[in-house]
Structures are given as C-alpha cells and as structure tokens.
Amino acid sequence: MNTLNSALTGFKCIRCGKETPDASTYVCPACSGNLDAVYDYKAVKKTLTRKALEQNPDKSVWRYKDILPIARYKGVPIVHIGWTPLYKAERLGQDLGLANLYLKDDGRNPSGSFKDRAGAVAVAKALELGEKTITGASTGNAASSMACLTAGLGVKAIIFVPEKAPVAKIAQLLVFGAVVIAVKGTYDQAFDLCLKATEEFGWYNRNTGHNPFTREGKKTCSFELIEQLGWDCPDQVFVPVGDGNIISGIWKGFKDFHALGIIDRLPRLVAVQAAGSDAVKRAFESDGVIRPVSGDTLADSISVSIPRDGEAAVKALKESGGYAVSVTDDEILAAMRDTARRESVFGEPAGVTAVAGLRKAAAQGLVKSNEKTVVLVTGNGLKDVASAMKAVGKPYLIAPDAGELKKLVKEQDIR
C-alpha cells in the first residue's frame, strides 16, 4: 500500500509511536495499533495556502488534495463530496442561550452521510493501487457510502452489515449494486468477519479506523469549517462518536491547518456518545483504556461495543482540552425533532446526537454564550424513518369529509 504522494512521508502508530513507511498491513506491524498519516508540511506549504484556496474553484474534498494521500486522481468518485452547508443556527441558539451556534449538515453528501468523505479517499486509494474489490463492515452509512462511490467505477463492493441495519440503508446498498452480506450479530461481529474476509480473499479493506485513509478523508470537514467561518477557528466542535474515527479525523484536520500556518489556534473537541455506547467517554474519563460496552442504542451509526479508532478519539480529546458527554435515546429523539423544527435540518439519530450533547453541555454551563460553537450533523434523517416516527408520532387519519375535518380541528385545536 505504498503511496506516490511526495508530501506523504509515511505513517506513525497512534498507540506505540513506531513509524512505518507504508500501510501495507493497514495497522502497526509492531503492536497492531491504528496508523496515522504523516506529511511533509514544509512541502505542502508551498502550494496549500489561504490565497491558493481562495482562488480554487473546486468546491469539493479534492480542493485539499495537496494534503491528501492520493497521487492519481484519474477515475476517483465523480459525485460531489464535501462543501456541505454550514448554517448559523439562530433559533436553536436562542433556545440554548448561544449567540454563535452553527450546524454543519453533512447529510447533504451524495449518500446522505459524513462517511462519503472517508469513502472518497479510501476508494481513490484503492483505484490508485489497482484494486478490483473493496470490502467493509458498517451499520449502514459507511457501507452505503462505499456502494454509492464505487458504482460505475468497475470496482466491486462487498459489504458486511449487522442483520438489524435500517432498511433504508440496506436499500441504498442494493440499489447501487453492492454485494450485501447481513451478519446475524452485531456491528463488531460484522467488522471482525470482514477482517477475516480480507485475509482470506485479499480484498481491499475500507473498515473505519483499520484503514488509515478513512481518517484522511474525514479531516476535510475541518478544512471546510475554517474556510466557511472566514478563516476563524471555532471555540468548540461537538462531534457524534461511535468508532471514534470522525472525531480523530476532525482533530487531524485542525492540526494540519495549524501546522500549515492557516490557523493560529485550535478548538476544543466534544465527543458525544449514546449512553449505551459510550466506551470512548468512559476511557477518556478514567485511565484511557478502551473497554467494551453494550453498544445498545437506537442510533445505529454510533452503536459500537469496541470503538475501532477509540485510542485516537481519546487522544484527540486530551490534546484539544476537550470533554465527553453521553445522552439517552430519548434525548437523541428529542434532538432529531428539535433540529428539524428549529433549523429545518433533518438528521438521523446518530446525526443529531451531537445536538443532544450540546443541549446537555449548555445546561451544565460548559459552553459560553459568546463562544463560536459548531455541531456536526453527520447523517440524513431519511436513512432511519422508523426512528423519526418514534420522535414525532403518527399523522391524524380521517375520512374525506368536511365534518370530520372540522371536528378534528376543534378537538385538536389545530390552527
């Protein structure tokens, strides 16, 4: 898995610190820890500057190719990935007493989730290496992203999902032509089976965290935030956390821009987890060791027993001076409803988990009213309609009769 990108100098293990020239084994050959890409920032500084970005008409993740681990961009996924909207959330901000609140809606990506960022770079790397089959395990979003991005590229996508993955996400996989293998078990079991398949059949593995290039795609969100905020770094960034790969990627992006001199300070990161899937929070608040939890939550995209990039997530929280918040499923459903009704952003449960975490943190006085605060909404609500219905209830049902309509309006005080 060598690279041709001169700016990428190698990889460093997040766990033991050992350096390795390539990612041919995906993880550290010494301790099996996850790898982090290392760049020659001096070389990148020559081409990636504020002025260069301001003059760059490409509004996608590829505008940052000078600090991505890809050399051959011919044939990369052609759908538009990245540069999702950043909204000033004034109504939600008023509810919480926050004057500078922003929502980053990554549910606007091609497959409807943040995972398209990781998928773009992983698929581009697979194409660069001449791979013909890409595999991955997912609760749905990473899988549907990979299926979407490989469609039409002559690459086969073989996906492992837990049997209970949402129907809408399974539909996405199938319509894009992926081979879908539903596993009678949890996401963690699907993940392990996918690793065994990689060893047995030699397929290219896109698994979150396990493949270091996924983090490189996810960091592009931080780059966009800096540009969209007028080159100003936010004070706090709330991130929904399952495997830990999104928050580690967000931190990597901010650190990259800081090392390049594009920003002069770094934000605090806040990891928001479902109460039944809070292994990162527990590790951060104790000895830093990731231990399994139940993983039980309706927010399937962050339902994880053992976070596969948990060590990097804990490291990101510590380095940023951040903190972690856990929220219940009921609080997640409330956030799903409130985010839609206050800001017209429809997020799936995992997608709005960070909104629920913000509400709790604000109530505890952890967010100052004038701080520039960004909340990541990582997935579209249409991916999990069943949960949406739990959040809002059922519609009224009447006969096509004016009398019944008048009765309903009066009884329910509909105005």
Buried (B, 14 or more C-beta within 10 A) or exposed (E): BEBEBEBBBBBBBBBEEBEBEEBEEBBBEEEEBBBBBBBEBEBBBEEBBBEEBEEEEEEBBBBBBBBBBBBBEEEBBEBBBBBBEBBEBBEBBEBBEBBBBBBBBBBBBBBBBBBBBBBBBBBBBBBBEEBEBBBBBBBBBBBBBBBBBBBEBEBBBBBBBBEBBBEBBBEBBEEBEBBBBBBEEBBBBBBBBBBEBBEEEEBBBBBBBBBBBBBBBBBBBBBBBBBBBEBEBBBBBBBBBBBBBBBBBBBBBBBBBBBBEBBEEBBBBBBBBBBBBBBBBBBBEEEEEBEEBEBEBBBBBBBBBBBBBBBBBBBBBEEBEBBBBBBBBEBBBBBBBBBBEBBEBBBBBBBBBBBBBBBBBBEEEBBBEEBBBBBBBBBBBEBBEEBBEBBEEEEEEEEEEEEEBEEEEEEEEEE
